[in-house]
Amino acid sequence: ISPTFMFAMPSDPDEPYSWATGFLWLFPAIIILFVVMVFLFVRLWTTVPAIAVERPGVFAAIGRSWSLSRGHGWRLFGILLVVWLATTAASFVVGIAIVVLAVFGGTTGMLIGQGLNLTVSMIINALFAIAAAVAYVELRRAKEGFGIEEGLMTAVNMADVQVFVAAF
């Protein structure tokens, strides 16, 4: 049992409105938890691109994402909100199509609907990954003046070094 729920439990179960006053404590706790989770998601959104590009350890990448997103939280939140709203709308439309296919198409319609659902889910996940990568590059450019061109050159130079070392 969560500590919040235990705090919300009434002292006297026979009292008629004791549960209502207990739940008055529960709703603000849930809202605060939601806000904290969104804050952490926004600040740590670029952790995976940092791992992919810079190859630090996990905790170093978390710190890197935290430092890159410092001062850009509202902008990142707006980007995430727009991407989330767009993907939610697309998922809603696909969900309606799946229901229609399942109702009128039987088993075949259900299989086609599930295939459509899988395809849209892959596209949505790719969109979120691309948005995170673009946000990482833009945050890095804003903080360090380091853009995609320099990053590509560094990756190409590192690949050349690895090929050169492997030749010996």
N, CA and C atoms as an extended XYZ file, in Angstrom:
504
Properties=species:S:1:pos:R:3:atomname:S:1:resname:S:1:resid:I:1 pbc="F F F"
N         0.867       -1.174        0.000 N   ILE     1
C         0.000        0.000        0.000 CA  ILE     1
C         0.908        1.230        0.000 C   ILE     1
N         0.587        2.175       -0.841 N   SER     2
C         1.427        3.366       -0.931 CA  SER     2
C         1.259        4.228        0.317 C   SER     2
N         2.317        4.952        0.686 N   PRO     3
C         2.221        5.828        1.860 CA  PRO     3
C         1.156        6.904        1.688 C   PRO     3
N         0.962        7.381        0.449 N   THR     4
C        -0.053        8.404        0.215 CA  THR     4
C        -1.439        7.854        0.519 C   THR     4
N        -1.693        6.602        0.089 N   PHE     5
C        -2.998        6.013        0.343 CA  PHE     5
C        -3.199        5.773        1.830 C   PHE     5
N        -2.136        5.361        2.525 N   MET     6
C        -2.266        5.141        3.960 CA  MET     6
C        -2.542        6.458        4.671 C   MET     6
N        -1.938        7.552        4.174 N   PHE     7
C        -2.176        8.854        4.761 CA  PHE     7
C        -3.619        9.286        4.521 C   PHE     7
N        -4.195        8.844        3.382 N   ALA     8
C        -5.549        9.243        3.035 CA  ALA     8
C        -6.604        8.383        3.713 C   ALA     8
N        -6.193        7.304        4.365 N   MET     9
C        -7.172        6.423        4.998 CA  MET     9
C        -7.791        7.113        6.212 C   MET     9
N        -9.043        6.865        6.436 N   PRO    10
C        -9.722        7.525        7.564 CA  PRO    10
C        -9.302        6.919        8.896 C   PRO    10
N        -9.424        7.734        9.926 N   SER    11
C        -9.122        7.222       11.256 CA  SER    11
C       -10.299        6.418       11.804 C   SER    11
N       -11.513        6.778       11.399 N   ASP    12
C       -12.706        6.072       11.864 CA  ASP    12
C       -13.521        5.646       10.657 C   ASP    12
N       -13.523        4.350       10.287 N   PRO    13
C       -14.241        3.906        9.088 CA  PRO    13
C       -15.757        4.072        9.183 C   PRO    13
N       -16.289        4.218       10.387 N   ASP    14
C       -17.733        4.375       10.529 CA  ASP    14
C       -18.191        5.804       10.305 C   ASP    14
N       -17.273        6.729       10.305 N   GLU    15
C       -17.624        8.126       10.056 CA  GLU    15
C       -17.978        8.275        8.578 C   GLU    15
N       -19.145        8.850        8.240 N   PRO    16
C       -19.622        8.804        6.860 CA  PRO    16
C       -18.768        9.564        5.853 C   PRO    16
N       -18.136       10.651        6.203 N   TYR    17
C       -17.391       11.439        5.223 CA  TYR    17
C       -15.881       11.354        5.421 C   TYR    17
N       -15.430       10.386        6.211 N   SER    18
C       -14.004       10.310        6.476 CA  SER    18
C       -13.217        9.906        5.226 C   SER    18
N       -13.794        9.081        4.345 N   TRP    19
C       -13.096        8.706        3.116 CA  TRP    19
C       -12.958        9.901        2.182 C   TRP    19
N       -13.970       10.748        2.151 N   ALA    20
C       -13.905       11.919        1.273 CA  ALA    20
C       -12.781       12.857        1.687 C   ALA    20
N       -12.629       13.077        2.987 N   THR    21
C       -11.542       13.955        3.420 CA  THR    21
C       -10.187       13.293        3.176 C   THR    21
N       -10.134       11.975        3.284 N   GLY    22
C        -8.895       11.270        2.990 CA  GLY    22
C        -8.498       11.406        1.532 C   GLY    22
N        -9.466       11.310        0.640 N   PHE    23
C        -9.168       11.424       -0.787 CA  PHE    23
C        -8.850       12.853       -1.203 C   PHE    23
N        -9.244       13.828       -0.390 N   LEU    24
C        -8.848       15.203       -0.678 CA  LEU    24
C        -7.330       15.355       -0.588 C   LEU    24
N        -6.680       14.513        0.189 N   TRP    25
C        -5.213       14.525        0.258 CA  TRP    25
C        -4.603       13.756       -0.911 C   TRP    25
N        -5.341       12.795       -1.420 N   LEU    26
C        -4.804       11.934       -2.469 CA  LEU    26
C        -4.699       12.658       -3.809 C   LEU    26
N        -5.679       13.444       -4.192 N   PHE    27
C        -5.664       14.122       -5.490 CA  PHE    27
C        -4.507       15.112       -5.639 C   PHE    27
N        -4.225       15.964       -4.671 N   PRO    28
C        -3.042       16.832       -4.829 CA  PRO    28
C        -1.746       16.035       -4.924 C   PRO    28
N        -1.665       14.931       -4.205 N   ALA    29
C        -0.456       14.105       -4.280 CA  ALA    29
C        -0.279       13.533       -5.678 C   ALA    29
N        -1.362       13.094       -6.293 N   ILE    30
C        -1.296       12.560       -7.654 CA  ILE    30
C        -0.916       13.659       -8.635 C   ILE    30
N        -1.466       14.838       -8.477 N   ILE    31
C        -1.149       15.953       -9.377 CA  ILE    31
C         0.318       16.354       -9.231 C   ILE    31
N         0.813       16.416       -7.994 N   ILE    32
C         2.215       16.761       -7.764 CA  ILE    32
C         3.122       15.691       -8.374 C   ILE    32
N         2.775       14.433       -8.203 N   LEU    33
C         3.558       13.347       -8.786 CA  LEU    33
C         3.577       13.445      -10.309 C   LEU    33
N         2.443       13.764      -10.918 N   PHE    34
C         2.370       13.914      -12.370 CA  PHE    34
C         3.268       15.057      -12.846 C   PHE    34
N         3.230       16.181      -12.159 N   VAL    35
C         4.057       17.324      -12.548 CA  VAL    35
C         5.539       16.980      -12.428 C   VAL    35
N         5.917       16.292      -11.365 N   VAL    36
C         7.313       15.890      -11.188 CA  VAL    36
C         7.743       14.933      -12.298 C   VAL    36
N         6.881       13.990      -12.651 N   MET    37
C         7.217       13.025      -13.710 CA  MET    37
C         7.372       13.724      -15.063 C   MET    37
N         6.497       14.669      -15.369 N   VAL    38
C         6.619       15.416      -16.624 CA  VAL    38
C         7.908       16.229      -16.621 C   VAL    38
N         8.222       16.864      -15.503 N   PHE    39
C         9.462       17.644      -15.391 CA  PHE    39
C        10.684       16.762      -15.658 C   PHE    39
N        10.711       15.591      -15.022 N   LEU    40
C        11.843       14.685      -15.223 CA  LEU    40
C        11.912       14.178      -16.664 C   LEU    40
N        10.765       13.881      -17.250 N   PHE    41
C        10.750       13.407      -18.644 CA  PHE    41
C        11.289       14.477      -19.583 C   PHE    41
N        10.885       15.711      -19.381 N   VAL    42
C        11.345       16.804      -20.242 CA  VAL    42
C        12.852       16.997      -20.084 C   VAL    42
N        13.334       17.002      -18.853 N   ARG    43
C        14.759       17.254      -18.622 CA  ARG    43
C        15.644       16.098      -19.092 C   ARG    43
N        15.128       14.873      -19.077 N   LEU    44
C        15.936       13.705      -19.427 CA  LEU    44
C        15.614       13.151      -20.814 C   LEU    44
N        14.862       13.897      -21.599 N   TRP    45
C        14.414       13.428      -22.908 CA  TRP    45
C        15.576       13.178      -23.861 C   TRP    45
N        16.646       13.914      -23.743 N   THR    46
C        17.758       13.789      -24.682 CA  THR    46
C        18.870       12.872      -24.159 C   THR    46
N        18.571       12.031      -23.193 N   THR    47
C        19.576       11.117      -22.654 CA  THR    47
C        20.004       10.084      -23.688 C   THR    47
N        19.066        9.477      -24.391 N   VAL    48
C        19.404        8.438      -25.376 CA  VAL    48
C        20.223        9.016      -26.532 C   VAL    48
N        19.843       10.170      -27.116 N   PRO    49
C        20.726       10.728      -28.149 CA  PRO    49
C        22.124       11.065      -27.616 C   PRO    49
N        22.223       11.500      -26.362 N   ALA    50
C        23.540       11.789      -25.790 CA  ALA    50
C        24.370       10.511      -25.690 C   ALA    50
N        23.731        9.410      -25.330 N   ILE    51
C        24.439        8.130      -25.271 CA  ILE    51
C        24.892        7.717      -26.672 C   ILE    51
N        24.023        7.889      -27.655 N   ALA    52
C        24.344        7.462      -29.020 CA  ALA    52
C        25.471        8.286      -29.631 C   ALA    52
N        25.500        9.582      -29.360 N   VAL    53
C        26.486       10.450      -30.009 CA  VAL    53
C        27.792       10.510      -29.228 C   VAL    53
N        27.711       10.709      -27.923 N   GLU    54
C        28.912       10.970      -27.135 CA  GLU    54
C        29.505        9.725      -26.490 C   GLU    54
N        28.744        8.668      -26.403 N   ARG    55
C        29.179        7.403      -25.813 CA  ARG    55
C        29.687        7.503      -24.370 C   ARG    55
N        28.999        8.270      -23.512 N   PRO    56
C        29.407        8.275      -22.101 CA  PRO    56
C        28.731        7.102      -21.391 C   PRO    56
N        28.936        7.008      -20.102 N   GLY    57
C        28.198        6.030      -19.328 CA  GLY    57
C        26.761        6.499      -19.135 C   GLY    57
N        25.955        5.668      -18.530 N   VAL    58
C        24.538        5.989      -18.348 CA  VAL    58
C        24.363        7.230      -17.468 C   VAL    58
N        25.043        7.261      -16.338 N   PHE    59
C        24.870        8.386      -15.427 CA  PHE    59
C        25.460        9.670      -15.996 C   PHE    59
N        26.535        9.541      -16.749 N   ALA    60
C        27.106       10.722      -17.402 CA  ALA    60
C        26.149       11.256      -18.462 C   ALA    60
N        25.470       10.359      -19.174 N   ALA    61
C        24.496       10.790      -20.186 CA  ALA    61
C        23.296       11.465      -19.536 C   ALA    61
N        22.886       10.966      -18.381 N   ILE    62
C        21.787       11.615      -17.655 CA  ILE    62
C        22.206       13.020      -17.235 C   ILE    62
N        23.415       13.142      -16.722 N   GLY    63
C        23.920       14.466      -16.350 CA  GLY    63
C        24.053       15.379      -17.554 C   GLY    63
N        24.473       14.815      -18.683 N   ARG    64
C        24.621       15.600      -19.913 CA  ARG    64
C        23.265       16.101      -20.387 C   ARG    64
N        22.267       15.234      -20.377 N   SER    65
C        20.916       15.642      -20.770 CA  SER    65
C        20.389       16.717      -19.834 C   SER    65
N        20.647       16.556      -18.559 N   TRP    66
C        20.194       17.525      -17.565 CA  TRP    66
C        20.828       18.886      -17.816 C   TRP    66
N        22.135       18.895      -18.098 N   SER    67
C        22.812       20.177      -18.320 CA  SER    67
C        22.410       20.810      -19.654 C   SER    67
N        22.199       19.991      -20.689 N   LEU    68
C        21.787       20.561      -21.980 CA  LEU    68
C        20.391       21.175      -21.915 C   LEU    68
N        19.507       20.558      -21.144 N   SER    69
C        18.121       21.042      -21.107 CA  SER    69
C        17.919       22.187      -20.115 C   SER    69
N        18.937       22.504      -19.336 N   ARG    70
C        18.830       23.607      -18.368 CA  ARG    70
C        18.555       24.913      -19.119 C   ARG    70
N        17.485       25.587      -18.745 N   GLY    71
C        17.123       26.848      -19.382 CA  GLY    71
C        16.256       26.688      -20.621 C   GLY    71
N        16.008       25.464      -21.039 N   HIS    72
C        15.204       25.217      -22.239 CA  HIS    72
C        13.997       24.320      -21.942 C   HIS    72
N        13.639       24.220      -20.678 N   GLY    73
C        12.570       23.311      -20.268 CA  GLY    73
C        11.226       23.600      -20.908 C   GLY    73
N        10.828       24.879      -20.943 N   TRP    74
C         9.516       25.207      -21.508 CA  TRP    74
C         9.483       24.952      -23.008 C   TRP    74
N        10.586       25.230      -23.686 N   ARG    75
C        10.643       24.974      -25.121 CA  ARG    75
C        10.553       23.467      -25.401 C   ARG    75
N        11.286       22.682      -24.625 N   LEU    76
C        11.219       21.232      -24.781 CA  LEU    76
C         9.831       20.701      -24.439 C   LEU    76
N         9.237       21.261      -23.396 N   PHE    77
C         7.883       20.847      -23.026 CA  PHE    77
C         6.900       21.142      -24.158 C   PHE    77
N         7.032       22.306      -24.789 N   GLY    78
C         6.157       22.652      -25.912 CA  GLY    78
C         6.335       21.711      -27.087 C   GLY    78
N         7.584       21.365      -27.393 N   ILE    79
C         7.842       20.428      -28.487 CA  ILE    79
C         7.228       19.068      -28.171 C   ILE    79
N         7.462       18.584      -26.963 N   LEU    80
C         6.897       17.294      -26.563 CA  LEU    80
C         5.375       17.318      -26.582 C   LEU    80
N         4.792       18.420      -26.148 N   LEU    81
C         3.338       18.524      -26.134 CA  LEU    81
C         2.766       18.481      -27.548 C   LEU    81
N         3.389       19.202      -28.477 N   VAL    82
C         2.920       19.198      -29.864 CA  VAL    82
C         3.057       17.809      -30.475 C   VAL    82
N         4.212       17.172      -30.260 N   VAL    83
C         4.417       15.825      -30.815 CA  VAL    83
C         3.435       14.845      -30.191 C   VAL    83
N         3.230       14.949      -28.879 N   TRP    84
C         2.294       14.053      -28.207 CA  TRP    84
C         0.865       14.254      -28.713 C   TRP    84
N         0.431       15.515      -28.867 N   LEU    85
C        -0.920       15.775      -29.359 CA  LEU    85
C        -1.104       15.231      -30.773 C   LEU    85
N        -0.102       15.422      -31.640 N   ALA    86
C        -0.198       14.927      -33.011 CA  ALA    86
C        -0.266       13.404      -33.044 C   ALA    86
N         0.574       12.757      -32.250 N   THR    87
C         0.570       11.293      -32.260 CA  THR    87
C        -0.679       10.723      -31.585 C   THR    87
N        -1.188       11.419      -30.589 N   THR    88
C        -2.432       10.973      -29.958 CA  THR    88
C        -3.601       11.084      -30.929 C   THR    88
N        -3.644       12.166      -31.688 N   ALA    89
C        -4.706       12.311      -32.692 CA  ALA    89
C        -4.601       11.215      -33.750 C   ALA    89
N        -3.379       10.925      -34.192 N   ALA    90
C        -3.191        9.852      -35.189 CA  ALA    90
C        -3.604        8.509      -34.605 C   ALA    90
N        -3.248        8.253      -33.365 N   SER    91
C        -3.628        6.996      -32.716 CA  SER    91
C        -5.138        6.889      -32.558 C   SER    91
N        -5.786        8.002      -32.276 N   PHE    92
C        -7.245        8.005      -32.139 CA  PHE    92
C        -7.905        7.644      -33.468 C   PHE    92
N        -7.427        8.244      -34.550 N   VAL    93
C        -7.991        7.960      -35.872 CA  VAL    93
C        -7.762        6.496      -36.235 C   VAL    93
N        -6.574        5.991      -35.961 N   VAL    94
C        -6.275        4.583      -36.255 CA  VAL    94
C        -7.121        3.675      -35.371 C   VAL    94
N        -7.333        4.060      -34.122 N   GLY    95
C        -8.182        3.274      -33.235 CA  GLY    95
C        -9.602        3.158      -33.764 C   GLY    95
N       -10.138        4.248      -34.289 N   ILE    96
C       -11.480        4.204      -34.886 CA  ILE    96
C       -11.474        3.276      -36.095 C   ILE    96
N       -10.436        3.372      -36.925 N   ALA    97
C       -10.336        2.500      -38.099 CA  ALA    97
C       -10.241        1.037      -37.681 C   ALA    97
N        -9.530        0.749      -36.619 N   ILE    98
C        -9.407       -0.634      -36.145 CA  ILE    98
C       -10.754       -1.170      -35.688 C   ILE    98
N       -11.504       -0.354      -34.969 N   VAL    99
C       -12.823       -0.786      -34.502 CA  VAL    99
C       -13.749       -1.041      -35.690 C   VAL    99
N       -13.727       -0.138      -36.656 N   VAL   100
C       -14.575       -0.310      -37.845 CA  VAL   100
C       -14.171       -1.579      -38.595 C   VAL   100
N       -12.877       -1.781      -38.768 N   LEU   101
C       -12.409       -2.985      -39.460 CA  LEU   101
C       -12.782       -4.250      -38.696 C   LEU   101
N       -12.683       -4.212      -37.379 N   ALA   102
C       -13.013       -5.388      -36.572 CA  ALA   102
C       -14.501       -5.690      -36.616 C   ALA   102
N       -15.332       -4.656      -36.599 N   VAL   103
C       -16.778       -4.867      -36.589 CA  VAL   103
C       -17.266       -5.366      -37.946 C   VAL   103
N       -16.799       -4.728      -39.007 N   PHE   104
C       -17.320       -5.068      -40.333 CA  PHE   104
C       -16.467       -6.091      -41.080 C   PHE   104
N       -15.241       -6.302      -40.657 N   GLY   105
C       -14.367       -7.195      -41.397 CA  GLY   105
C       -14.152       -8.537      -40.749 C   GLY   105
N       -14.687       -8.726      -39.570 N   GLY   106
C       -14.502      -10.001      -38.887 CA  GLY   106
C       -13.044      -10.204      -38.514 C   GLY   106
N       -12.626      -11.463      -38.603 N   THR   107
C       -11.262      -11.812      -38.232 CA  THR   107
C       -10.244      -11.170      -39.162 C   THR   107
N       -10.549      -11.173      -40.448 N   THR   108
C        -9.640      -10.548      -41.411 CA  THR   108
C        -9.506       -9.060      -41.128 C   THR   108
N       -10.602       -8.399      -40.870 N   GLY   109
C       -10.567       -6.981      -40.553 CA  GLY   109
C        -9.785       -6.708      -39.280 C   GLY   109
N        -9.928       -7.606      -38.300 N   MET   110
C        -9.200       -7.434      -37.053 CA  MET   110
C        -7.688       -7.585      -37.295 C   MET   110
N        -7.300       -8.545      -38.113 N   LEU   111
C        -5.879       -8.730      -38.418 CA  LEU   111
C        -5.320       -7.533      -39.182 C   LEU   111
N        -6.093       -7.022      -40.129 N   ILE   112
C        -5.653       -5.830      -40.867 CA  ILE   112
C        -5.549       -4.640      -39.921 C   ILE   112
N        -6.511       -4.507      -39.034 N   GLY   113
C        -6.485       -3.418      -38.051 CA  GLY   113
C        -5.285       -3.511      -37.133 C   GLY   113
N        -4.937       -4.716      -36.702 N   GLN   114
C        -3.762       -4.874      -35.840 CA  GLN   114
C        -2.478       -4.566      -36.601 C   GLN   114
N        -2.436       -4.941      -37.868 N   GLY   115
C        -1.281       -4.579      -38.693 CA  GLY   115
C        -1.164       -3.074      -38.843 C   GLY   115
N        -2.298       -2.414      -39.038 N   LEU   116
C        -2.316       -0.953      -39.131 CA  LEU   116
C        -1.875       -0.327      -37.811 C   LEU   116
N        -2.337       -0.889      -36.712 N   ASN   117
C        -1.953       -0.399      -35.395 CA  ASN   117
C        -0.445       -0.543      -35.179 C   ASN   117
N         0.111       -1.678      -35.557 N   LEU   118
C         1.541       -1.902      -35.421 CA  LEU   118
C         2.341       -0.919      -36.271 C   LEU   118
N         1.892       -0.694      -37.495 N   THR   119
C         2.586        0.237      -38.389 CA  THR   119
C         2.569        1.652      -37.827 C   THR   119
N         1.420        2.099      -37.373 N   VAL   120
C         1.305        3.452      -36.821 CA  VAL   120
C         2.140        3.576      -35.540 C   VAL   120
N         2.167        2.536      -34.717 N   SER   121
C         2.979        2.576      -33.501 CA  SER   121
C         4.459        2.701      -33.832 C   SER   121
N         4.911        1.988      -34.858 N   MET   122
C         6.320        2.105      -35.253 CA  MET   122
C         6.627        3.503      -35.763 C   MET   122
N         5.722        4.079      -36.527 N   ILE   123
C         5.932        5.435      -37.043 CA  ILE   123
C         5.968        6.444      -35.902 C   ILE   123
N         5.065        6.288      -34.937 N   ILE   124
C         5.011        7.207      -33.796 CA  ILE   124
C         6.290        7.099      -32.969 C   ILE   124
N         6.754        5.884      -32.710 N   ASN   125
C         7.990        5.715      -31.943 CA  ASN   125
C         9.182        6.300      -32.686 C   ASN   125
N         9.220        6.122      -34.012 N   ALA   126
C        10.296        6.714      -34.799 CA  ALA   126
C        10.227        8.237      -34.740 C   ALA   126
N         9.019        8.791      -34.778 N   LEU   127
C         8.852       10.239      -34.696 CA  LEU   127
C         9.369       10.781      -33.370 C   LEU   127
N         9.066       10.091      -32.271 N   PHE   128
C         9.576       10.520      -30.970 CA  PHE   128
C        11.104       10.430      -30.915 C   PHE   128
N        11.678        9.384      -31.498 N   ALA   129
C        13.142        9.245      -31.500 CA  ALA   129
C        13.792       10.337      -32.345 C   ALA   129
N        13.205       10.637      -33.492 N   ILE   130
C        13.739       11.697      -34.345 CA  ILE   130
C        13.636       13.046      -33.645 C   ILE   130
N        12.495       13.296      -33.000 N   ALA   131
C        12.318       14.561      -32.280 CA  ALA   131
C        13.336       14.687      -31.155 C   ALA   131
N        13.623       13.599      -30.440 N   ALA   132
C        14.624       13.642      -29.371 CA  ALA   132
C        16.012       13.922      -29.944 C   ALA   132
N        16.345       13.299      -31.074 N   ALA   133
C        17.658       13.521      -31.694 CA  ALA   133
C        17.802       14.961      -32.175 C   ALA   133
N        16.758       15.492      -32.797 N   VAL   134
C        16.804       16.879      -33.265 CA  VAL   134
C        16.894       17.832      -32.073 C   VAL   134
N        16.157       17.550      -31.010 N   ALA   135
C        16.228       18.386      -29.808 CA  ALA   135
C        17.634       18.349      -29.223 C   ALA   135
N        18.260       17.174      -29.207 N   TYR   136
C        19.630       17.061      -28.693 CA  TYR   136
C        20.584       17.926      -29.513 C   TYR   136
N        20.499       17.835      -30.840 N   VAL   137
C        21.395       18.613      -31.705 CA  VAL   137
C        21.158       20.104      -31.501 C   VAL   137
N        19.901       20.512      -31.423 N   GLU   138
C        19.594       21.932      -31.245 CA  GLU   138
C        20.019       22.440      -29.871 C   GLU   138
N        19.847       21.629      -28.836 N   LEU   139
C        20.307       22.029      -27.506 CA  LEU   139
C        21.826       22.133      -27.471 C   LEU   139
N        22.472       21.228      -28.136 N   ARG   140
C        23.933       21.267      -28.179 CA  ARG   140
C        24.420       22.494      -28.950 C   ARG   140
N        23.723       22.811      -30.038 N   ARG   141
C        24.077       24.008      -30.804 CA  ARG   141
C        23.857       25.259      -29.953 C   ARG   141
N        22.750       25.308      -29.215 N   ALA   142
C        22.448       26.480      -28.394 CA  ALA   142
C        23.445       26.635      -27.243 C   ALA   142
N        23.849       25.530      -26.629 N   LYS   143
C        24.745       25.594      -25.474 CA  LYS   143
C        26.210       25.741      -25.870 C   LYS   143
N        26.621       25.053      -26.942 N   GLU   144
C        28.044       24.964      -27.250 CA  GLU   144
C        28.415       25.503      -28.620 C   GLU   144
N        27.420       25.872      -29.422 N   GLY   145
C        27.708       26.305      -30.781 CA  GLY   145
C        28.135       25.149      -31.664 C   GLY   145
N        27.801       23.944      -31.263 N   PHE   146
C        28.198       22.733      -31.964 CA  PHE   146
C        26.996       22.214      -32.733 C   PHE   146
N        27.084       22.165      -34.057 N   GLY   147
C        25.942       21.761      -34.870 CA  GLY   147
C        26.098       20.384      -35.469 C   GLY   147
N        25.166       20.044      -36.327 N   ILE   148
C        25.137       18.724      -36.944 CA  ILE   148
C        26.318       18.522      -37.889 C   ILE   148
N        26.755       19.592      -38.550 N   GLU   149
C        27.868       19.445      -39.485 CA  GLU   149
C        29.132       19.003      -38.757 C   GLU   149
N        29.434       19.639      -37.627 N   GLU   150
C        30.611       19.266      -36.852 CA  GLU   150
C        30.469       17.854      -36.305 C   GLU   150
N        29.255       17.507      -35.906 N   GLY   151
C        29.008       16.158      -35.384 CA  GLY   151
C        29.217       15.093      -36.440 C   GLY   151
N        28.777       15.369      -37.666 N   LEU   152
C        28.989       14.411      -38.748 CA  LEU   152
C        30.471       14.276      -39.067 C   LEU   152
N        31.177       15.387      -39.059 N   MET   153
C        32.609       15.332      -39.338 CA  MET   153
C        33.341       14.554      -38.249 C   MET   153
N        32.945       14.740      -37.008 N   THR   154
C        33.565       13.996      -35.926 CA  THR   154
C        33.297       12.507      -36.082 C   THR   154
N        32.062       12.148      -36.439 N   ALA   155
C        31.720       10.734      -36.626 CA  ALA   155
C        32.498       10.140      -37.789 C   ALA   155
N        32.635       10.893      -38.882 N   VAL   156
C        33.384       10.407      -40.035 CA  VAL   156
C        34.849       10.246      -39.668 C   VAL   156
N        35.419       11.220      -38.976 N   ASN   157
C        36.824       11.136      -38.582 CA  ASN   157
C        37.062        9.969      -37.633 C   ASN   157
N        36.141        9.729      -36.710 N   MET   158
C        36.289        8.605      -35.791 CA  MET   158
C        36.210        7.289      -36.553 C   MET   158
N        35.318        7.202      -37.558 N   ALA   159
C        35.219        5.985      -38.358 CA  ALA   159
C        36.507        5.763      -39.134 C   ALA   159
N        37.110        6.837      -39.666 N   ASP   160
C        38.379        6.713      -40.379 CA  ASP   160
C        39.477        6.221      -39.449 C   ASP   160
N        39.511        6.737      -38.228 N   VAL   161
C        40.522        6.314      -37.258 CA  VAL   161
C        40.347        4.843      -36.931 C   VAL   161
N        39.095        4.409      -36.747 N   GLN   162
C        38.847        3.010      -36.406 CA  GLN   162
C        39.252        2.088      -37.558 C   GLN   162
N        38.948        2.491      -38.798 N   VAL   163
C        39.340        1.694      -39.963 CA  VAL   163
C        40.863        1.670      -40.079 C   VAL   163
N        41.513        2.805      -39.844 N   PHE   164
C        42.973        2.895      -39.930 CA  PHE   164
C        43.624        1.993      -38.881 C   PHE   164
N        43.094        2.020      -37.635 N   VAL   165
C        43.649        1.194      -36.559 CA  VAL   165
C        43.416       -0.282      -36.858 C   VAL   165
N        42.257       -0.618      -37.417 N   ALA   166
C        41.940       -2.020      -37.708 CA  ALA   166
C        42.838       -2.562      -38.826 C   ALA   166
N        43.338       -1.681      -39.686 N   ALA   167
C        44.198       -2.121      -40.791 CA  ALA   167
C        45.541       -2.625      -40.267 C   ALA   167
N        45.971       -2.137      -39.127 N   PHE   168
C        47.264       -2.585      -38.581 CA  PHE   168
C        47.011       -3.736      -37.704 C   PHE   168
